[in-house]
């Protein structure tokens, strides 16, 4: 009997992609934490690898990362992409996959979006809408 995929199944990553993404994330984070990449733009910078999305055929992977504190993210991402072949070589020794995927580093914008939402929620206009009776807001988050 043939297996049919539901439309919902086609929309998201497979279990294998999720598993491989986590393996790659841990391995890349380990490589970056050891400081083996020699680049002035990466000296003293701690990079957080938030997510890795491998392609369906596992030949390519997009690495979402952010420098700690978010400073000079554009320079850090450019430097990581400049050394992606070196990272891929180290990754090939660290993981057990048939193919070591081609890597592409991109900035994870979720931290900036979360900060933007937090700022909006704390604005006086939104506070007024959340507390329409005009009572005082205790500010304790409860």
C-alpha positions as a printed NumPy array, in Angstrom:
array([[  0.   ,   0.   ,   0.   ],
       [  1.546,   3.348,  -1.003],
       [  2.246,   5.909,   1.67 ],
       [  0.661,   9.275,   1.121],
       [  1.737,  12.392,   2.89 ],
       [ -0.868,  14.727,   4.23 ],
       [ -0.649,  18.409,   3.237],
       [  0.354,  19.284,   6.822],
       [  3.262,  16.848,   6.592],
       [  4.625,  18.561,   3.496],
       [  4.634,  21.974,   5.179],
       [  7.128,  21.243,   7.948],
       [ 10.472,  19.52 ,   8.341],
       [ 10.642,  15.763,   8.712],
       [ 11.689,  14.059,  11.924],
       [ 15.007,  13.225,  10.287],
       [ 15.606,  16.867,   9.378],
       [ 14.854,  17.899,  12.956],
       [ 17.212,  15.239,  14.363],
       [ 20.016,  16.079,  11.939],
       [ 19.507,  19.792,  12.606],
       [ 20.025,  19.242,  16.337],
       [ 23.136,  17.115,  15.76 ],
       [ 24.555,  19.804,  13.473],
       [ 23.654,  22.578,  15.924],
       [ 25.498,  20.897,  18.788],
       [ 28.535,  20.086,  16.636],
       [ 28.78 ,  23.611,  15.18 ],
       [ 28.329,  25.191,  18.614],
       [ 31.151,  22.998,  19.906],
       [ 33.405,  23.984,  16.985],
       [ 32.709,  27.684,  17.52 ],
       [ 33.226,  27.461,  21.273],
       [ 36.692,  25.934,  20.83 ],
       [ 37.822,  29.07 ,  18.975],
       [ 39.538,  27.23 ,  16.125],
       [ 38.572,  29.861,  13.556],
       [ 41.304,  32.469,  13.298],
       [ 39.673,  35.732,  12.286],
       [ 39.911,  39.2  ,  13.811],
       [ 36.138,  39.682,  13.439],
       [ 35.565,  36.58 ,  15.584],
       [ 38.219,  37.198,  18.257],
       [ 36.608,  37.296,  21.672],
       [ 33.097,  36.911,  20.23 ],
       [ 30.814,  34.261,  21.671],
       [ 28.359,  33.046,  19.038],
       [ 25.057,  31.388,  19.897],
       [ 23.785,  28.85 ,  17.375],
       [ 20.029,  28.961,  17.805],
       [ 18.832,  26.675,  15.028],
       [ 20.085,  24.647,  12.082],
       [ 17.737,  23.867,   9.21 ],
       [ 19.004,  21.154,   6.882],
       [ 17.484,  20.808,   3.428],
       [ 15.311,  17.793,   2.651],
       [ 18.227,  16.009,   0.938],
       [ 20.622,  16.938,   3.799],
       [ 23.112,  18.464,   1.323],
       [ 22.691,  22.047,   2.586],
       [ 22.111,  23.587,   5.987],
       [ 21.215,  27.088,   7.095],
       [ 22.697,  27.974,  10.479],
       [ 20.855,  30.661,  12.443],
       [ 23.213,  32.328,  14.883],
       [ 23.685,  35.489,  16.873],
       [ 26.753,  36.94 ,  18.59 ],
       [ 26.293,  37.28 ,  22.322],
       [ 24.84 ,  40.713,  22.967],
       [ 23.933,  41.113,  19.281],
       [ 26.813,  43.523,  18.626],
       [ 28.441,  43.633,  15.192],
       [ 26.23 ,  40.766,  14.014],
       [ 26.702,  41.63 ,  10.358],
       [ 30.524,  41.413,  10.625],
       [ 30.325,  38.15 ,  12.56 ],
       [ 27.981,  36.532,  10.012],
       [ 30.227,  37.627,   7.125],
       [ 33.266,  36.189,   8.935],
       [ 31.501,  32.882,   9.621],
       [ 30.478,  32.589,   5.967],
       [ 34.047,  33.403,   4.958],
       [ 35.221,  30.363,   6.968],
       [ 32.307,  28.03 ,   6.234],
       [ 34.484,  25.568,   4.29 ],
       [ 36.822,  25.276,   7.262],
       [ 33.864,  24.76 ,   9.622],
       [ 32.427,  22.188,   7.224],
       [ 35.72 ,  20.28 ,   7.278],
       [ 35.747,  20.2  ,  11.079],
       [ 32.074,  19.247,  11.05 ],
       [ 32.807,  16.292,   8.775],
       [ 35.073,  14.829,  11.463],
       [ 32.587,  15.539,  14.27 ],
       [ 29.409,  13.981,  12.846],
       [ 28.466,  10.707,  11.236],
       [ 26.402,  11.484,   8.16 ],
       [ 26.71 ,  10.233,   4.623],
       [ 27.306,  13.798,   3.413],
       [ 28.549,  16.818,   5.295],
       [ 26.168,  19.594,   4.259],
       [ 27.181,  22.864,   2.645],
       [ 26.777,  25.56 ,   5.285],
       [ 25.284,  29.04 ,   5.164],
       [ 25.304,  31.244,   8.248],
       [ 22.518,  33.797,   8.716],
       [ 21.651,  36.143,  11.551],
       [ 18.847,  34.97 ,  13.801],
       [ 16.445,  37.892,  13.944],
       [ 14.179,  36.323,  16.575],
       [ 16.029,  38.074,  19.422],
       [ 15.536,  41.479,  17.794],
       [ 11.867,  40.705,  17.147],
       [ 11.361,  39.623,  20.759],
       [ 12.962,  42.85 ,  21.982],
       [ 10.753,  44.886,  19.651],
       [  7.617,  43.169,  20.98 ],
       [  8.784,  43.63 ,  24.572],
       [  9.319,  47.352,  23.948],
       [  5.864,  47.659,  22.412],
       [  4.223,  45.869,  25.331],
       [  5.897,  48.211,  27.795],
       [  4.878,  51.376,  25.936],
       [  2.43 ,  53.701,  27.738],
       [ -0.136,  53.378,  24.945],
       [ -0.326,  49.596,  25.269],
       [ -0.321,  49.764,  29.083],
       [ -3.292,  52.097,  28.878],
       [ -5.144,  49.597,  26.664],
       [ -4.301,  46.701,  28.968],
       [ -5.513,  48.591,  32.016],
       [ -8.687,  50.347,  30.724],
       [-10.233,  51.052,  34.148],
       [ -7.537,  53.59 ,  34.849],
       [ -6.343,  51.7  ,  37.92 ],
       [ -2.7  ,  51.81 ,  38.789],
       [ -0.404,  49.201,  37.312],
       [  1.658,  47.51 ,  39.993],
       [  4.492,  46.807,  37.517],
       [  5.257,  43.418,  39.067],
       [  4.23 ,  41.521,  35.927],
       [  1.283,  39.805,  37.651]])
